[in-house]
Amino acid sequence: MTRKTSILMVGGATLVAVMAGVAFAMMQHAFQRTATPPGTPSPSPTPSVPVNPTRPVTPTPSILPVSPEETRTSTVREVQSCKVTMAIVNDPEPPINVRSAPTTDKANVIGQLKNGTFLMVEKEQNGWFQITDPIKGWVAKSRTTSSCNEKVERIRLGSGETSVSITDRFIGTGSHRYVFTVQPEQRLTVTRNDGPFPAIVSPSGKFLIGSPDENRTQWSEVISEPGDYTVMLDSNYKGYPYSFVVEIR
């Protein structure tokens, strides 16, 4: 009896000690929570999913600025240079007055020209042309027909677009050049609709098609030399209208 009583007393004491330890730990945890200053964020829990060292990690792609070339959705035509050197008289109330100065004073009229007369233009100023032939003086630009005699235009096709139609005309002499960037293995095709067939020049200056041809209707070639290709037309004194299509695939 005495031995059993001793064992029960020791076991009871041990159980009381364990329960007291648990109670103390719970009180300590509660105290730590209440001691945390208000607004302090709780620590993030540790992920329970183990990391697999054999699985490759895909890096997050950097967000890079997108170039205008990538965002362009429609064809862009940029006239890089334009110079008027000739015009034709087209006055709704002919004949046109040629003046000594770019003003509408009645006293400065020095001559008159009929409709259809070609004018040699020296410069443009505030809606007036200064002409050197057939009379030296000034005429109102609005009473003439004119366009770029010397022109360089760069054309960039939009995303998903493969061709562009070009229509213009020469008023008198001049040269029009259209510049396209072509990549290797792309096919460059030019189809004439009106006027002479244009000359085609490679980035190195080689003529793939020479002087304008009245008989040719189409030219096509897979490009091996990347760079800027020029499609160009020159005009004689009287000028002419023209139209052609450039396709890049």
Secondary structure, DSSP 8 states (H G I E B T S, - for coil): -HHHHHHHHHHHHHHHHHHHHHHHHHHHHHHHHHHS-TT---------S---TTS------------HHHH--S-EEEEEEEE--EEEE--SSSSEEEESSSS--GGGEEEEE-TT-EEEEEEEETTEEEEEESSSEEEEGGGEEE--SEEEEEEE--TT--EEEEEEE-SSSEEEEEEEEE-TT-EEEEEEEESSB-EEE-TTS-EEE-S-BSS--EEEEE--S-EEEEEEEEE-SS--EEEEEEEE-
